[in-house]
Amino acid sequence: MTQHFPAIQVVLPLVSAPLCLLLRNVHLVHTFAVGVAWGCLFVSGSLLKEVLTSGVIKYELGGWAAPWGIEYRVDIANAYVLVIVSTIAAVVLPFGRGARDVTRVRGQEYLFYSAFLLCLTGLLGITITGDAFNVFVFLEISSLSAYTLVAMGQGRRALIAAYAYLVLGTIGGTFLLIGIGFMYEMTGTLNMEDLTARLPPVMGTRTIMVSFAFIVIGTSIKLAVFPLHQWLPNAYTYAPGMVSAFLSATATKVSYYVLVRVLFTLFGVAFVFDTLHLHYLLVPFSLAAMFVGSLAAIHQDDIKRLLAYSSVAQIGYMTLGLSTGTVAGLTGGLVHLFNHALMKGGLFLVVACVGFKVGCNRIDSYAGLGRRMPLTMAAFVVGGLSLIGVPATVGFVSKWYLIAAVLEQGWYLVAFLVLLSSLLAVVYVWRIVEIAYLKPPPEGREIQEAPLSMLLPTWALIGATIYFGFATDLTVGVARAAAEQLFGHGP
């Protein structure tokens, strides 16, 4: 059975999603969805272990050999991302039990879990497939279900945010599809491994140049690369709490993986960085994202919007890593991919805990919560320190490798700007800590700690930001092996 794990990784959540519609009962559906998510985590963990010990896994669907048939191809890079996505789903889904903001319509929670599993299907499918057109298909599955999940947030603004997300997401998907179409026109294949062999002879043609531009722009919209990030703040702000945690920790990470796969596997470092000099564009945009995102976060009064703009800044760190065009830089970017998923997923769960007890996400509503909700706010402090990059947290590990990669290139000013942008994170994190611990709670407000069913998933992610701040062998080791493989140095 283990030989079919690549297919099971996608089929399991795909088949389970419609089953949620049949089960209906909220407790039954929730337990079922959690079981599916943990099943996906087991499969992805097994695939990563197999890839690290035995090399690349190729799985031909229906027995049709590639490039004629669709192939799932698992190497270290996508096995690493599969583990990230399934881990976040497995931790976040149990959080929903008892949360009142799961969906805007009571009694229809089964629709929420069905959409959640479809979104998980799309994200896992994008990551595992070795077929370019399948990337688009799974991207649309994940996107359409993500729009639905965002629209399930409380209030009409969730619907507007979902609509804006839909419009921009559709533009991004269309750009990607056009780019893939041009690539197919010039090579006659959609299999990614086959594309790497057929693209070099036609690399200098105008059609391939246009294809590259369409694919990069389409993926960048999905990734929310500055200045194409306009859909992200509202989507994360008005989505249900656990949806914000899930999407912030997975959707943009998978888009980053697609961008990495396109740049380093399909088109190659020589074409992207030596011929097109894409880093001349990516580095300024990455730096702008770090500062614009952080400055915008400082001026927010809604904490979910604050964290959303912080994500724009953090995506800048990831794109800066890949824009160096080196193994060290890509390693830093991939490490930050994992670390940011833990940090931001945990912080959004903290906000969901507070929202559940306080009923508001405004920063001034956090007054006195340091004493009223000590465990929840302690989780925020740890997550915030990691976001800043304080030693003994994963945020420090990421920035260490990114700065080392930048210095290796001789980009001393860029390294200084990375450090300077981290100071901006101190400002917006401290602003919340100050209100929570140094301001008294409003008179007459009695707030108690969040329930254990919410605290356990929250601390699972926040605790991991400390654990992997010390135990870096797994994250950095796998990320470096993935980067070397993407550069063609690995097995």
Disulfide bonds with the S-S distance in Angstrom:
none
